[in-house]
Amino acid sequence: MTTVFIISAPSGSGKSTLVNELRSQVVGLKFSVSYTTRAPRGSEQNGREYFFISRADFEAMMREDDFLEYADVYGNYYGTARSFLREAQSEGTDLLLDIDVQGAAQIKSKIPDAPSIFVLPPDRQTLEWRLRNRGSDSEQVICRRLDTARREIENYDKYDYILVNDRLESSVGQLKAIVLSERARHSGRPLTAEDEAKIAVAEQCRLHHVRDRIKPILDSFRNDKSHC
């Protein structure tokens, strides 16, 4: 049985690094490459970061109901093709979706038992530093991303698990534990001691366990007085 994992995060939260580490350490995870109508950036390659298609082609796929989810983000479409889920099901693998909060809500409405994970930066200041340190965005884009992040993190309570990405090794371990514990739960077999250990780690990332840790992060976005 294929489990669909949803992972979302504000831009600059380190989600891509976490996903890459997860995929290198956990077998049987099919990664969905999104379709988009925006132009490639830098060294991006078609079929690796995204499938880059025209707006007309994207809208044709919409009419054919070829997407599990899609959204219009700043004038460009982004979407997840249904074909990835069909392929995962035929291959007997799980499916990992790297999507924004709009897409996550759509997937949850269609696949309610899909485990969802939201990655948070330690605070707004750290996120701004990461965005600026990339050196790839203008001041206007950085401010827009920070404003988008502020709005996105208000949706944290719609996710099953919360990861505060302050230490990479620890965050990778937690993400891996979430995936493996959900697999164990859905396997139908008796749980082993190793399964129980993974479940214990994953449970610490459950929403009700991290609310106190989330509050100062939310406050750092809500109370920011910078020019952005």
C-alpha positions in Angstrom: 0.0 0.0 0.0 1.4 3.4 -1.0 1.6 6.1 1.7 1.7 9.7 0.4 3.9 12.0 2.5 3.4 15.7 2.4 6.2 18.1 3.3 5.8 21.9 3.3 7.9 24.8 4.5 8.5 28.5 3.8 11.2 29.2 1.2 14.6 29.2 2.9 13.7 26.8 5.7 16.1 24.1 4.5 13.4 21.8 3.2 15.2 20.8 0.0 18.3 19.7 2.0 16.2 17.7 4.4 14.3 16.0 1.5 17.6 15.2 -0.3 19.0 13.7 2.9 15.9 11.7 3.5 15.9 10.3 0.0 19.5 9.2 0.3 18.9 7.4 3.6 15.4 5.8 3.1 14.7 3.4 0.2 11.3 3.0 -1.5 10.5 6.7 -1.6 9.3 8.1 -5.0 9.8 11.8 -5.2 7.2 13.9 -7.2 8.8 16.5 -9.4 6.3 19.4 -9.8 5.2 21.0 -13.0 5.4 24.7 -13.3 4.9 27.5 -15.9 7.7 29.7 -14.5 11.0 29.9 -16.4 14.0 27.9 -15.2 16.5 29.7 -12.8 20.2 29.3 -12.7 21.3 25.7 -13.2 17.8 24.2 -12.9 17.1 21.4 -15.4 13.8 20.3 -16.8 12.7 17.1 -15.1 15.1 17.5 -12.1 13.9 20.5 -10.1 10.7 21.0 -12.1 9.0 20.1 -15.4 8.9 23.4 -17.1 5.9 23.7 -19.4 3.9 26.5 -21.1 0.8 28.0 -19.5 -1.3 26.6 -22.3 0.0 23.0 -21.7 -0.5 23.4 -17.9 -4.1 24.5 -18.4 -4.7 21.6 -20.8 -3.5 19.2 -18.1 -5.9 21.0 -15.6 -8.8 20.4 -18.0 -7.9 16.7 -18.3 -7.8 16.5 -14.4 -4.1 15.4 -14.6 -3.1 17.0 -11.4 -3.5 15.8 -7.8 -3.1 19.4 -6.8 -2.2 22.7 -8.4 -1.9 26.4 -7.4 -1.3 29.8 -8.9 1.6 31.4 -7.1 2.6 34.9 -8.0 1.2 34.4 -11.5 2.8 31.0 -12.2 1.2 27.6 -11.9 2.7 24.8 -9.9 1.2 21.3 -9.8 1.7 17.6 -8.9 0.8 15.2 -11.7 -1.5 12.2 -10.8 0.9 10.0 -12.8 3.4 10.0 -9.9 0.9 8.4 -7.5 0.0 5.8 -10.1 3.6 5.0 -10.7 4.3 4.7 -6.9 1.3 2.4 -6.5 2.4 0.2 -9.4 6.0 0.1 -8.1 5.0 -0.6 -4.5 6.8 2.5 -3.2 5.7 5.5 -1.1 5.3 9.0 -2.6 6.9 12.1 -1.2 5.3 15.4 -2.1 7.2 18.7 -1.7 4.4 21.2 -1.9 3.1 24.5 -0.5 0.3 24.9 2.0 -2.3 25.4 -0.8 -1.3 22.1 -2.4 -1.1 20.3 1.0 -4.7 21.3 1.7 -5.9 19.9 -1.6 -4.0 16.6 -1.1 -5.4 16.3 2.5 -9.0 16.8 1.2 -8.4 13.9 -1.3 -6.2 11.7 0.8 -7.0 12.5 4.5 -4.7 9.9 5.9 -1.6 11.3 4.1 0.9 12.1 6.8 1.8 15.9 6.6 5.0 17.5 7.9 5.6 21.3 8.2 9.2 22.5 8.4 9.8 25.7 10.4 12.9 27.9 10.7 14.1 28.6 14.3 12.9 32.2 13.9 12.3 34.9 11.4 15.8 36.3 11.8 17.4 33.0 10.8 15.1 32.6 7.8 16.0 36.1 6.6 19.7 35.4 7.0 19.3 32.2 5.0 17.4 33.9 2.2 20.0 36.7 2.0 22.9 34.3 2.2 21.7 32.5 -0.9 22.5 35.7 -2.8 20.1 34.8 -5.6 17.1 37.1 -4.8 16.5 40.8 -4.9 15.5 42.8 -1.9 11.9 42.9 -3.2 11.8 39.1 -3.6 13.4 38.5 -0.1 10.7 40.7 1.5 8.0 39.0 -0.4 9.3 35.6 0.7 9.4 36.7 4.3 5.8 38.0 4.1 4.7 34.7 2.4 6.5 32.8 5.2 4.6 34.8 7.8 1.3 33.8 6.3 2.3 30.2 5.6 3.4 29.4 9.1 0.0 30.4 10.4 -1.2 27.1 8.8 1.1 25.0 11.0 -1.8 23.5 13.0 -3.2 21.9 9.8 -0.2 19.5 9.7 0.4 16.3 11.6 4.1 16.8 12.4 6.2 20.0 13.0 9.9 20.0 12.4 11.9 23.0 13.7 15.0 22.9 11.4 17.7 24.4 13.7 20.2 21.5 13.6 20.4 19.6 10.3 21.4 16.2 11.7 18.7 16.2 14.3 16.1 17.4 11.8 17.0 14.7 9.3 16.8 12.1 12.1 13.3 13.3 13.0 12.1 13.3 9.4 13.4 9.8 8.9 11.7 8.6 12.1 8.4 10.1 10.9 8.5 8.3 7.6 9.6 5.0 9.0 7.1 5.1 11.9 4.3 5.8 9.5 5.4 2.9 7.3 5.4 0.6 10.3 1.9 1.7 11.4 0.5 1.1 7.9 2.4 -2.2 7.4 -0.1 -4.3 9.3 2.7 -6.4 10.9 3.5 -6.5 14.6 5.7 -3.6 15.7 9.3 -4.3 16.5 11.4 -2.6 19.2 13.1 -0.6 16.4 9.6 0.5 15.2 8.7 1.6 18.7 11.9 3.6 19.0 11.1 5.4 15.7 7.5 6.0 16.8 8.8 7.6 20.0 11.0 10.0 18.1 8.2 10.9 15.6 5.7 11.4 18.4 7.9 14.2 19.8 7.2 16.1 16.6 3.4 15.8 16.9 1.6 19.1 17.0 0.5 18.8 20.6 4.1 18.2 21.7 5.7 21.2 20.0 3.1 24.0 20.6 5.3 25.6 23.3 8.3 25.6 21.0 6.3 27.0 18.1 5.0 30.1 20.0 8.3 32.1 20.1 8.8 31.3 16.4 5.4 32.6 15.5 6.0 35.7 17.7 9.2 36.4 15.9 7.3 36.8 12.6 4.2 38.6 14.1 6.3 41.1 16.1 8.9 41.9 13.5 9.4 45.6 12.9 11.9 45.4 10.0 11.4 47.3 6.7 10.3 44.0 5.2 
